């Protein structure tokens, strides 16, 4: 630890200021700390949990393919694979049939439990020269100078407060960000009219093999994500009108839900190795990603419906964008606040379109004509399926997903299907090929 001085306010202040103070040592925080330090910054990585093996339990554990370049930049990919992380792919059930495609033609991300990933990331960050890891400290206040954020005040487990001066404070402390509450400012909240329950199972047999499965049941949704250690995450996200059924008999309702799915898993034949965890209220939350002296990354900036499994991937990406947009100004004495504004605009440009569609889908309403068009075409045509998967993987944005060429292809696919006569959807070649 740095040498410290006691101030008159009962706080202990670090003698040396940091370039960056990162609050929160999970995916976004560890990514930001590691990449900033590699650029030459002095980084304080602050984590409220004292145990370096702490992890986020309630998570989809699904890292979208959009984050793989960031993972590779960190040098994390071989560590994930050595730990048993699974290169993910997805097959999706719809009323038009299965959306799949050959696994080798599709981009992959990773399925890995947070109890494996979080300590791995924390160890990577803490071992990076330039990072000072500060476990067991929680953010209590911000230091402000001349109208901008200039550091953070933390409290240790002994109850002592410490001032940590920094040119940049990074809030990586999740959707209920304490830093955001302290800083104030605008926040947009959109309702989520589904609830969610998750559980982990061992020895769960899936028709898709090692590929993830998702069921779009209109309006209910479910998925199974195989993970490291031979454990599979099963999650269901029904409309809230079904909540009393789950409140009355949680385990029974959960098992019945899955065993009623087309080609669904038999949970009763597997070993449940976790409690059934639930989230009844989880609104979609977004905040501007930066202001003078302060940046938000991961869920602290944008927390979207977990149905789409985007949180982990966007945590990696947003941290990388922040470093790329600000490191030069931070370390060369440039205009940091202008650099932070570039990051804010980039974050909005990359993610706001996805988030708006996710918020709209969270309302729980019938599919609109565009959704019906794109889902049905993807179930009937491999090229349309690849395009659909690229959007679901968040590799392409809304504009490219709904480009005239893509929409034209979908219209042609459905017109061809109608001309050939409607065939009853079967189990789908996507699932049959999934285990290959």
N, C-alpha and C positions, 0 to 999 in steps of 0.2 A: 504494500500500500504506500501511497505518497505520504510525505510528511505533512502534518496538518497543524493549523493554528486555531485556537479557540477565539471566537468573536464575542462581542459584547452582548449579542442577542441569544446567547446560550447555544449557538451553533458552532460546529467545527468546520472550518473552511480549508479546502485543499490549497496548499501554497502554490501549486502549479495548475494552471488551467488546462483543460483538455480541448482538443479540436472539436470532438464530438462526444456528447453524452447520450447513449442509447438506453431508453427505459423499456425493459422487457427483453428477455433472452430466450425467445422461442424462434420460430422460423424467420420472420421478418427481421427481428432484432439481431439475431446471430449473423444473418446474411449481411445486413448493413454494417455491423461491426467488423466482420472479417474483410469485406471488400474495402471499406474505408481505411482500415489498417494497412492493407496491402498497397494502398496508394500513398502511404506514409503518414497517415493521421494518427494522433494519440487519441485513443478511444476509451471511454469509461462505459462498460457494459453492466448495467444495473438490473438485478433480478430480485424480485421479492421473495422467491423461494430460496431457502438456505440449502436445500438438497439439490445438487447438480443433476440428479437423476429424475427430478420432477418432470411431469409431462402433462399435456392436455389430453384428458380422457375422452371427452365428448367431441368427436371429430370424425369426418368421413374417412380419414387416413388415405385419401385419394389425391395424388399430385397430378394435375393435368399436364399433358404433353407440352403445353406452352412454356412450362418452367424448366424443361430439360436443358436448354442452353445455359441457364443460370446455374443449375445443378452441376453441369460439366465445368463451368467456369470456376466454381468453388472447389472442384476436385472431389465432389461428394458422390458422384455416380458409382465409382468402384466401391466406395464404403457402403453405400446402400445395397449394392448387389452382393457384396460379401456378407452382409448382415441378413440376407435372405429376402430383401425387397423384391417385389415382382414387377416386371415390366407389364404395365396394364394395357388392356384393350377392352372394348365394350361392345356388347350386343344388347340391343334395346327392343323390347316387345311393344308393339303398337296395335291398334285395331286393324291396321292394314297388313300386319305381319311383322317379321323381325327385321330390324335394321342391323346389318352386320358388315359383311365384307371379309376378305381374306386378311388375317392378322398381319401378314408380312407387308401388306400394302398400306397399313394404317400407322400413323404416328403413335408413339407410346410415351406414357409417363411412368409413374411408379406408385404401387400400393405398398405402404409400409406403416406399421403401427407407430403412433407417436411415442410410445414408451421406448421404442428403438431409435426413432429419428431425433427426438428432442435432445437426449443426452449426447448423441453423436454430433449434432450441430453445435451444442454448447461446448463440447470438447474441442471442436475445430476452431471456434472463435477464441476460446480462452488460451489456446496454444499458439495463436497468431501473434507474432511480435507487434507490439503497439497497442494491443488490447489489454486493458486491466479489468478483469472480471470481478464484479462486486456482488456476490450472492447474499441473500438475507437482508437486502435493503429495499425499502419501498419509497416511491416518490410521494412527497408531501406538499411541495410547492415549487414554483418556478422563480428563478432570479430574473429580474427585469432591469434593463438599463436603456435609457433614451428611447423608450417606446418599443423595444424589441426584447425577445427572450434571450437571456445571456447565461443560462445555466439552470440547474435543477437542485432542489433541496430534498435530501433523502433522510430516512430514519432507519437506524440499524436495529438489530434485535434487542439491544440493551436500552433502547429508547432514546438514544442520542441522535440529534439532527446534524447533518453534514451538508455544507454547501459545495456543489461541484460546478465551478464555472466552466462554460464551454461556448464556443462560437456557434455551435449548432446543437440543438436538442432534438432527438428523434423519438417520437412516441411510437413504440412498438408494443403497446400494452393492451391490445385487444379491443373488441367492440365496445366494451364498457370502460374505455380508456379514462383513467384518472387524470392523466395529463390534459386530455380534452376538456374534462370538467373544470379543471383549474384554469385553463387558458380561456374558456368560454368560446364564443363564436358560433357560427351557423352549423346546424346539423339537419339533415333531411331523413325522415323516418317514413317508411312505407310498410303497411301491414302485410303480414304473412298469414294467410288463412288456412295453413296446414300446421299440424303438430308432428313431432318426430319421436320415434323410439329406435334405439340402437342396442345391439348385443353382439358379442363375439362367440363364435362356435368353433370347436375343433372337430376334425373328421367330418366336415360337411361336404357331401358329394354334390357337385354342380354339373349340369349338362354341358356347360360352357367350358369345362376344364379350368384352366388358370385365368380365363378371361372373366371380367366382371359382367354381371347381368343387371339390366334395369328394366322395370316394368312401368309403362305409362298407361295407367288404367282409367284416367279421365273421371274424376279428378285425383284419385289416389295414386301414389307412386311408391315403388319399393326398389331396393337394389341389394345385391350381394357383391362384396369386394374381397376376393382372396388376398391375404396378407402374408407377411413373414411369419415363421414359426408354425406353419400349418394351420393358422387361425383365419377364419373368414368373418368379416363384418356383415351382419344382416341389418338392414334399416328399412323402416316403413314410414311413410309420410302421408297419412290420410287427411282428408278434409276435416275441419274442426267439428263438424256435425257428428263425427264418429267418436269424439273424445269420451263421452260417457261409457261407451262399450269398453274402452281400454281402462278407464278408471275403475270400473266394476271388477274386471278380471284381466289384469295386465298380461300375465304370461299366456293365459288361454287365448286372448284376443290376438296377441302377437303371433303365436304359433299358427292359429287358424288363418290369419291373414296370409302368411307365406304358403301354407299348404293348399290354399285355394288359387294360387297363381298358375298360369300356363307354364309348364315345365319348371315349376317352382321347386325349391329345395325342401326336403323333409327334415325340418328342424328337430322333430321328436326323435329322429334316429342319430342325431349328432350330440356332442357334449357341449353344453353352454358353459363358457369359462369366464363369464363376466356377469354382472347384474344387468338387467334391462334398464338402460339409461334413457331419460326422456327430456325433451324440450317442448314445452307447451306454447310458450310465447317467444318467438325469435323474429322480430321485425327486421326488415332490411334497413341498414343504417349507412349513410354516407356523409362525409365531411370534406371540405376543401383540404387538399393534401399538403398544403404548406402556407405559412405566413412568415413574417420576418423572424428569423432565428429559430423557427420551429417547423418540423416536418412530421407528417403522419405516414406510416407504412402499414401494410397488412390490414387486419381487421380494424385497426384504429382509424384508418382512412376510409375503408369500404368493406362492409360486412353484408354479403348477399346471401339469399336463401341457400341453406346447405344442400338442398335438393340437387343442385348442379355441381357440387363438389369443386368449387372454384377457389375456396379460401386459401388452401395451401399454395397452390400455384401462383396466385396473385400476391401472396406474401413474399415469395421468392422474387418475383418480378419487380414489384414496387420498390423493394429495397435496392435492387440493382439499378433501377432507373434513377433513384435518388442519388446514389453514388456517382453514376455516370454524368448526371447533370450538375452536380455541385462540387465534386472533389477538387477540380482545378481551381475554382474560385476560393474554396475553403483553404487550400494549402498555399496558394500563390498570392494571397492577400487581395483577391479580386472582389467583385460585387456579389457577395453571397446571397443577398436577398433577391437580386435579379436571377441568380441561378436557381434559387428556390421557386421563383415564379415559373421558370421553365419546367421544373419538375412538376409543379401543380398542373400546368397546362398539359404536359405529357400524360400524366396519370389520368386526367379527365378524357383526353383524346383516346387513349388506349382502352379505357374500361367503362366509360359512362354509357355507351350504347349497349353493351352487354348487360350492365346493371339495370338499365331501364326496362329491357325485355324481361329480365328475371323478376323485377318488381311487379310487372304486369301479370306474369304467369302466376305469381304468388297470390294473386287475388282469388284464385280458384274460380275459373269461369270456363265456358266451353271453348274449344279451340277456335281461333279465328280463321278466316279463309287462307291466309298465308301459311299458317301453321299446318293446316290440313294439307295444303299443296306440298309443302316441303317434307313433312313426315311421310306422306303416302308415296311420294316419288322415291325417297330414300329406301323405303321398304321394297320397292319394285325394281331398283336399278342400282348396280354396283357403283357406277360413276357418281350418281346422286348421293349414294351412301357415303362415299369417300368425302364428298363436299360437306355433307351433314356432319360427319365426324370431325372434320377440320374446324368447323364452327364450334361444336361441342367441346373440343379440345382447347378452344380459345386461341387457336393459331391464326385464324382470320377473324375480321371484325364483321359487324352487321352489314356494312355497305357491300363488302365482297360476298358475304353469304347470300344477300338478296340482289346480287348484280343481275342485269338483264339477261346475261348468258345463263346464269344458274336458274333463274326463274323460267326462262324459255325452255331449258332442258327439262325442268320438272313438269311443265305443261305438256311437253311432247311425250314424256314418259307416261303420264296419266292418260293422255289421249290414246296412245298406243294400247295401254292396258284396257281402256274402255272398248276399243275396237275389237280386241281379242276376246272380249267377254270376261266377266268378273270370275276370277278363280278364288275358291275358298282358301283363306290363309292357312297354311300348314305350320308345322313346327319350325320350318324355315331352314334353308341351307346354312345360314349364318351360325346358328347354334350347332348344327351338325359338324361344321368345320372348326368351331371355336377352340376345341381342345387340341388341334393339330399344332 
